[in-house]
Amino acid sequence: MNPLADLKNDLELRKLENLYRTRQILYSPQGVEVNCNGKKLLSFCSNDYLGLANDPRLIEANFLGMKKYGVGSGAAHLISGHSHSHHLLEQELSDFLGVERVLLFSTGYMANVGILTSLMSRNDIIFQDKLNHASLIDGGLQSRARLRRYDHLDTIMLESMLEKIENKSLIASDGVFSMDGVRAPIENLIQLSNQFNSALLIDDAHGFGVLGENGKGSIHALGLSMSKVPLYVATLGKALGTMGAFVAGSEELIETLIQRARSYIYTTAMPPSLAEATRASLKIMASENWRRLHLTDLVNRFRAGAKEFDLELVNSDTPIQPIILGNAETALRWSNTLFEKGILINAIRPPTVPEGSARLRITFSATHQIEHIDYLLGELRRLSEN
Ligand SMILES: *Cc1c(COP(=O)(O)O)cnc(C)c1O
């Protein structure tokens, strides 16, 4: 049968179920205020946590990088696409984190797929938290290893699963969960991975830049050495405000990924100018602690305000503050009403989150002001009282 034959019906069905997805067109940079189809909106849904995506210093570095290297990288890293600026960025990231080596990937999705497909194969087992990012799930599927998913944050369930196997295994978890902002039980995961001789992968896309001393991420935030987590991934498109990702780990790990990871080998390197912008961003991120302190103030203000009325918050202390609304229809209605009031927040619906847990995923940026939080709280209160 032709796979194109059913598309129309399937799309109609999605609309009926309030699961149809559409895109908002932006006519402005990321920021507190964005221009969306000509309408000015207060944005609470970017991952630009530190407010650096439109920082003039990054723009300048990007521009100078283009003057020096041109626009495109022209090839994959292993052909002729690996510029001196990519190389410097890798060194600066590994010095910053105190790890042996770092390898840049063009996206976080590709970094996760690259690690899992390079290290795992048929008959191996990958344990994953049920709320892990899709790229970890997809990397696991692509590796052909068996996937075992444990309930969100449930390390007791994970332990009982680990007890039953003798295969080569790997535990993968978001460091901060992208859809609820909750921190992973990293210390327990380290302990279990040691006890059962399993590898541990922490994907810190939402922790790097946001948590820990100078933004060094979830592992540093616990006062632990990076060497406790042999496979560490972070992305550059979120707190750092640019694009791309990196894997941090041992010399042998990085050399292995260079030899094996197909999502590294068979794809064009990120533009060198973007590596230059990221180098500038890393310096700002590490030195401007006020951005993280201000984020904490915003989160505290929001949570204190939301507790005064009946909003279902999640146990998150990060800039990701979802409001769980249950069904997709309600989440969509709230998102649309907020849009009318000049606030941009997406409704996150299944299959991105489990059935019955559709939500507004609210995120804060260091460029938000307390007044913005108060305005948001006012509109949320009105919605919750309806
Ligand atoms: C965003 C995200 C990724 C993917 O990173 P990209 O660079 O956007 O491909 C991977 N893991 C997590 C947890 C994420 O939130």
The ligand as an ORCA input file, in Angstrom:
! r2SCAN-3c Opt
* xyz 0 1
  C      17.399     19.752     23.096
  C      17.845     18.465     23.614
  C      18.632     17.613     22.856
  C      18.907     17.865     21.405
  O      19.824     18.878     21.214
  P      19.848     19.621     19.811
  O      21.177     20.271     19.787
  O      18.699     20.554     19.823
  O      19.696     18.560     18.772
  C      19.117     16.465     23.435
  N      18.808     16.165     24.708
  C      18.035     16.943     25.466
  C      17.729     16.541     26.868
  C      17.508     18.115     24.934
  O      16.708     18.878     25.677
*
